[in-house]
Amino acid sequence: MVIGAYFLVFAAALSVSLFAARGSAWLGDYFGITAQRGGRRQSASDRRGVSKLGGLSIFLGFVVAALLAQLLPIPRHDPLEIIRFIGLLLGAIFIFAVGIIDDLMDLSPLTLYVAQLIAAGIAILFLIFIEFVNNPFTGNQTDAFPWWVTVVVSLFWLGTMMNTVNFLDGLDGLAAGVALIASILLFANSAFVLYPPQTSVSLLPLALMGACAGFLLYNFQPARVIMGGSAYLLGYLLGTLSIIGGAKMATILLVMGLPLMDLAWQAVNRVTQGRNPLFGDRGHLHYRLLDSGWFSERQIVLAYYAFAAIFGSLTLFIESRFYKFIALSLMAALIALGFWLVVRLGEKKARTEMADSSDESVAR
């Protein structure tokens, strides 16, 4: 019965997502809700003006499959599971609606930030919060946080995940593919690594897995549809699902380590330059790599997939929290080195171009 439940939930999410992706492409074109080239948006899909309503595919695929999962005769050991599920859905509906409005009206960064706080607040109100963490050095859980620390930490985590996915959504298939990898690993951890298995909980990342897979078939380069403002929805789902059923944040940290550090790096850069950290630009790593001309868009996306899959899969094989901490530290060091190399090479290229430009001016 468990295998049958897995198949039904994934098939429902995938089929609904595929159907909705096709429909969202048509709706975006019909109503003119399409990508516009400008600012940080310079990808091939922006130049072609594809539909921005692709988030409808992820939303419907996940919601339909998650609701189906609640009807299946699967053992449920947590009496509060249904409360958290309701909160998950309410927050998802809210942030999805905000994303659609943003596609229509181009909301300000402050408005979007407040909306993220509200969505995170809904999750917290329905018991989706971080009340302790695992100490990697002792292997034990910390004492439960005071309520105000729990609220602050949970708001920060969910807000960070929403913004990380939003800023990651700059190349065709990038954010959806990384989210697919994260949902696969969250499902595998709940269903096969933990003992006893958290079968009912594992159906939620499985639903997201199917929804992302269906959307990605239309979003991978050359994209026929992009998720637009619904990137916040995808970040919200990853953030909440990493909390529900045992706080698998180590998995998300290893999968999303590169975009998370990229987000922090750019936020610091913008603040030091006197700019609003909430305003996007082309300073993110995937944009720098693309603008350098060294790699194609598809090569960059596949490299992100490989990095996320390699480090994320370590959580399936490493039981020790200390060794997971070492893996996180190693990953952070590699990413920091990569950032440094990209910046130095970018500066070298800029100096070369400036010198070439000066030589041409003198020749004239």
SEFI-565434 format. One record per residue (C-alpha): residue number from 1; residue in three letters; x, y, z. Coordinates in steps of 0.25 Angstrom, whole numbers, plus 5000, padded with zeros to 4 digits. Layout:
// SEFI-565434
  pos  code    c1    c2    c3
  NUM   ALA     X     Y     Z
...
//
This chain:
// SEFI-565434
  pos  code    c1    c2    c3
    1   MET  5000  5000  5000
    2   VAL  5011  5010  5003
    3   ILE  5018  5008  4989
    4   GLY  5004  5010  4983
    5   ALA  5002  5023  4991
    6   TYR  5016  5028  4986
    7   PHE  5012  5025  4972
    8   LEU  4998  5031  4973
    9   VAL  5004  5044  4979
   10   PHE  5015  5046  4970
   11   ALA  5007  5042  4957
   12   ALA  4996  5052  4962
   13   ALA  5006  5064  4964
   14   LEU  5013  5061  4951
   15   SER  5001  5060  4942
   16   VAL  4994  5072  4948
   17   SER  5007  5080  4947
   18   LEU  5009  5076  4933
   19   PHE  4995  5080  4929
   20   ALA  4995  5093  4937
   21   ALA  5009  5097  4931
   22   ARG  5003  5096  4917
   23   GLY  4991  5104  4921
   24   SER  4999  5114  4928
   25   ALA  5008  5116  4916
   26   TRP  4995  5119  4908
   27   LEU  4989  5128  4919
   28   GLY  5001  5137  4920
   29   ASP  5002  5139  4905
   30   TYR  4987  5142  4904
   31   PHE  4987  5152  4915
   32   GLY  5000  5158  4912
   33   ILE  5006  5153  4926
   34   THR  5020  5151  4920
   35   ALA  5035  5153  4923
   36   GLN  5041  5166  4920
   37   ARG  5055  5168  4917
   38   GLY  5062  5178  4926
   39   GLY  5070  5180  4939
   40   ARG  5075  5166  4943
   41   ARG  5066  5159  4934
   42   GLN  5074  5156  4922
   43   SER  5072  5141  4919
   44   ALA  5067  5135  4906
   45   SER  5053  5134  4912
   46   ASP  5053  5148  4915
   47   ARG  5057  5152  4901
   48   ARG  5046  5143  4895
   49   GLY  5035  5148  4905
   50   VAL  5030  5135  4910
   51   SER  5018  5134  4920
   52   LYS  5021  5137  4935
   53   LEU  5010  5129  4940
   54   GLY  5017  5116  4941
   55   GLY  5016  5116  4956
   56   LEU  5002  5111  4954
   57   SER  5008  5098  4950
   58   ILE  5015  5096  4963
   59   PHE  5004  5101  4971
   60   LEU  4993  5092  4966
   61   GLY  5002  5080  4964
   62   PHE  5006  5081  4979
   63   VAL  4993  5085  4985
   64   VAL  4985  5074  4977
   65   ALA  4995  5063  4981
   66   ALA  4996  5068  4995
   67   LEU  4981  5067  4997
   68   LEU  4981  5054  4991
   69   ALA  4991  5049  5001
   70   GLN  4982  5053  5012
   71   LEU  4972  5043  5007
   72   LEU  4980  5031  5006
   73   PRO  4980  5021  5017
   74   ILE  4994  5023  5022
   75   PRO  4998  5022  5037
   76   ARG  5000  5036  5043
   77   HIS  5007  5036  5056
   78   ASP  5007  5051  5059
   79   PRO  4993  5056  5064
   80   LEU  4997  5071  5060
   81   GLU  5000  5067  5046
   82   ILE  4987  5072  5040
   83   ILE  4989  5085  5047
   84   ARG  5002  5087  5041
   85   PHE  4997  5083  5027
   86   ILE  4986  5093  5028
   87   GLY  4996  5104  5031
   88   LEU  5005  5099  5020
   89   LEU  4994  5101  5010
   90   LEU  4989  5114  5015
   91   GLY  5002  5120  5015
   92   ALA  5005  5114  5001
   93   ILE  4991  5120  4996
   94   PHE  4995  5134  5001
   95   ILE  5009  5135  4996
   96   PHE  5005  5129  4982
   97   ALA  4994  5140  4981
   98   VAL  5004  5150  4985
   99   GLY  5013  5145  4974
  100   ILE  5002  5146  4963
  101   ILE  4999  5160  4967
  102   ASP  5014  5163  4966
  103   ASP  5014  5158  4952
  104   LEU  5002  5167  4949
  105   MET  5006  5180  4957
  106   ASP  5021  5179  4960
  107   LEU  5020  5180  4975
  108   SER  5031  5188  4982
  109   PRO  5042  5180  4990
  110   LEU  5036  5185  5003
  111   THR  5022  5180  5000
  112   LEU  5028  5166  4996
  113   TYR  5036  5166  5009
  114   VAL  5024  5168  5017
  115   ALA  5016  5158  5009
  116   GLN  5028  5148  5012
  117   LEU  5027  5151  5027
  118   ILE  5012  5149  5027
  119   ALA  5013  5135  5020
  120   ALA  5024  5131  5030
  121   GLY  5015  5136  5041
  122   ILE  5003  5127  5036
  123   ALA  5013  5115  5036
  124   ILE  5017  5118  5050
  125   LEU  5003  5120  5055
  126   PHE  5000  5106  5050
  127   LEU  5012  5100  5058
  128   ILE  5022  5100  5046
  129   PHE  5034  5106  5054
  130   ILE  5048  5103  5058
  131   GLU  5048  5101  5073
  132   PHE  5062  5094  5075
  133   VAL  5074  5090  5067
  134   ASN  5084  5079  5067
  135   ASN  5097  5081  5073
  136   PRO  5108  5075  5063
  137   PHE  5118  5074  5073
  138   THR  5110  5067  5084
  139   GLY  5100  5060  5075
  140   ASN  5089  5064  5084
  141   GLN  5078  5074  5082
  142   THR  5078  5087  5089
  143   ASP  5068  5091  5099
  144   ALA  5055  5097  5094
  145   PHE  5057  5111  5090
  146   PRO  5049  5122  5097
  147   TRP  5036  5125  5089
  148   TRP  5041  5138  5083
  149   VAL  5054  5132  5079
  150   THR  5046  5121  5072
  151   VAL  5038  5132  5065
  152   VAL  5050  5140  5060
  153   VAL  5058  5128  5056
  154   SER  5046  5122  5048
  155   LEU  5043  5135  5041
  156   PHE  5058  5137  5037
  157   TRP  5059  5123  5032
  158   LEU  5046  5123  5024
  159   GLY  5049  5138  5019
  160   THR  5063  5133  5015
  161   MET  5058  5121  5007
  162   MET  5047  5130  4999
  163   ASN  5058  5140  4995
  164   THR  5068  5130  4992
  165   VAL  5059  5123  4982
  166   ASN  5054  5136  4976
  167   PHE  5069  5141  4973
  168   LEU  5073  5127  4968
  169   ASP  5061  5128  4958
  170   GLY  5070  5135  4948
  171   LEU  5073  5124  4937
  172   ASP  5064  5115  4930
  173   GLY  5061  5102  4939
  174   LEU  5071  5107  4950
  175   ALA  5062  5109  4962
  176   ALA  5052  5098  4958
  177   GLY  5063  5088  4956
  178   VAL  5070  5091  4969
  179   ALA  5057  5090  4976
  180   LEU  5054  5077  4970
  181   ILE  5067  5071  4975
  182   ALA  5064  5077  4989
  183   SER  5050  5070  4989
  184   ILE  5056  5057  4985
  185   LEU  5065  5057  4996
  186   LEU  5055  5061  5006
  187   PHE  5046  5050  5002
  188   ALA  5057  5040  5002
  189   ASN  5061  5044  5016
  190   SER  5047  5043  5022
  191   ALA  5043  5030  5014
  192   PHE  5056  5022  5015
  193   VAL  5066  5028  5024
  194   LEU  5059  5031  5037
  195   TYR  5054  5020  5045
  196   PRO  5043  5018  5047
  197   PRO  5039  5023  5033
  198   GLN  5031  5036  5033
  199   THR  5022  5031  5022
  200   SER  5011  5041  5023
  201   VAL  5021  5053  5024
  202   SER  5029  5048  5012
  203   LEU  5017  5049  5003
  204   LEU  5018  5064  5004
  205   PRO  5032  5066  4998
  206   LEU  5028  5055  4988
  207   ALA  5017  5064  4983
  208   LEU  5026  5075  4982
  209   MET  5036  5066  4974
  210   GLY  5025  5063  4964
  211   ALA  5020  5077  4963
  212   CYS  5035  5082  4960
  213   ALA  5037  5071  4950
  214   GLY  5025  5074  4942
  215   PHE  5028  5089  4942
  216   LEU  5043  5087  4938
  217   LEU  5039  5079  4926
  218   TYR  5034  5093  4921
  219   ASN  5044  5102  4928
  220   PHE  5057  5095  4924
  221   GLN  5064  5103  4913
  222   PRO  5058  5107  4904
  223   ALA  5047  5110  4914
  224   ARG  5033  5111  4909
  225   VAL  5029  5117  4923
  226   ILE  5035  5123  4935
  227   MET  5030  5123  4949
  228   GLY  5031  5138  4951
  229   GLY  5026  5143  4965
  230   SER  5023  5129  4969
  231   ALA  5038  5127  4972
  232   TYR  5034  5131  4986
  233   LEU  5024  5120  4987
  234   LEU  5035  5110  4983
  235   GLY  5044  5115  4994
  236   TYR  5033  5115  5004
  237   LEU  5030  5101  5001
  238   LEU  5044  5096  5002
  239   GLY  5046  5104  5015
  240   THR  5033  5098  5022
  241   LEU  5036  5084  5017
  242   SER  5050  5084  5023
  243   ILE  5043  5087  5037
  244   ILE  5031  5078  5036
  245   GLY  5034  5064  5041
  246   GLY  5047  5065  5048
  247   ALA  5055  5078  5043
  248   LYS  5063  5073  5032
  249   MET  5070  5086  5030
  250   ALA  5083  5080  5028
  251   THR  5078  5074  5015
  252   ILE  5073  5087  5010
  253   LEU  5086  5094  5015
  254   LEU  5095  5084  5007
  255   VAL  5086  5085  4994
  256   MET  5084  5100  4995
  257   GLY  5097  5103  5000
  258   LEU  5102  5110  4988
  259   PRO  5090  5119  4985
  260   LEU  5089  5122  5000
  261   MET  5103  5127  5001
  262   ASP  5101  5134  4988
  263   LEU  5090  5142  4994
  264   ALA  5098  5145  5007
  265   TRP  5109  5150  4998
  266   GLN  5101  5159  4989
  267   ALA  5093  5165  5001
  268   VAL  5107  5169  5008
  269   ASN  5111  5175  4995
  270   ARG  5099  5183  4993
  271   VAL  5099  5188  5007
  272   THR  5114  5192  5006
  273   GLN  5111  5199  4993
  274   GLY  5099  5207  5000
  275   ARG  5089  5199  4992
  276   ASN  5076  5192  4996
  277   PRO  5079  5178  4998
  278   LEU  5065  5174  4994
  279   PHE  5067  5179  4980
  280   GLY  5072  5169  4970
  281   ASP  5084  5171  4961
  282   ARG  5093  5163  4952
  283   GLY  5103  5161  4963
  284   HIS  5099  5147  4966
  285   LEU  5108  5136  4963
  286   HIS  5100  5130  4951
  287   TYR  5099  5143  4945
  288   ARG  5114  5146  4946
  289   LEU  5117  5133  4940
  290   LEU  5107  5135  4929
  291   ASP  5112  5149  4926
  292   SER  5127  5145  4926
  293   GLY  5124  5137  4913
  294   TRP  5132  5125  4919
  295   PHE  5120  5116  4920
  296   SER  5106  5114  4913
  297   GLU  5093  5116  4921
  298   ARG  5091  5101  4920
  299   GLN  5105  5098  4925
  300   ILE  5103  5107  4937
  301   VAL  5090  5101  4941
  302   LEU  5095  5086  4940
  303   ALA  5107  5090  4948
  304   TYR  5097  5095  4959
  305   TYR  5090  5082  4958
  306   ALA  5102  5074  4960
  307   PHE  5107  5082  4972
  308   ALA  5093  5082  4979
  309   ALA  5092  5067  4976
  310   ILE  5106  5063  4981
  311   PHE  5106  5070  4994
  312   GLY  5091  5068  4997
  313   SER  5092  5053  4995
  314   LEU  5103  5053  5006
  315   THR  5091  5053  5016
  316   LEU  5086  5040  5011
  317   PHE  5099  5033  5015
  318   ILE  5105  5041  5027
  319   GLU  5098  5039  5040
  320   SER  5107  5046  5049
  321   ARG  5103  5061  5051
  322   PHE  5118  5064  5053
  323   TYR  5122  5059  5039
  324   LYS  5110  5066  5033
  325   PHE  5116  5079  5040
  326   ILE  5129  5076  5033
  327   ALA  5122  5074  5020
  328   LEU  5115  5087  5021
  329   SER  5128  5094  5025
  330   LEU  5136  5088  5013
  331   MET  5124  5092  5004
  332   ALA  5125  5106  5009
  333   ALA  5140  5107  5007
  334   LEU  5139  5102  4993
  335   ILE  5128  5112  4990
  336   ALA  5136  5123  4996
  337   LEU  5148  5120  4988
  338   GLY  5139  5119  4975
  339   PHE  5134  5133  4978
  340   TRP  5148  5138  4980
  341   LEU  5152  5132  4967
  342   VAL  5140  5138  4959
  343   VAL  5142  5152  4965
  344   ARG  5157  5152  4962
  345   LEU  5155  5147  4948
  346   GLY  5144  5157  4945
  347   GLU  5153  5168  4950
  348   LYS  5164  5163  4941
  349   LYS  5155  5162  4929
  350   ALA  5149  5177  4932
  351   ARG  5164  5182  4932
  352   THR  5167  5175  4919
  353   GLU  5155  5181  4912
  354   MET  5158  5195  4918
  355   ALA  5172  5194  4913
  356   ASP  5167  5189  4899
  357   SER  5157  5200  4898
  358   SER  5168  5210  4902
  359   ASP  5177  5205  4891
  360   GLU  5166  5206  4881
  361   SER  5164  5221  4885
  362   VAL  5178  5224  4883
  363   ALA  5179  5217  4870
  364   ARG  5167  5226  4865
//
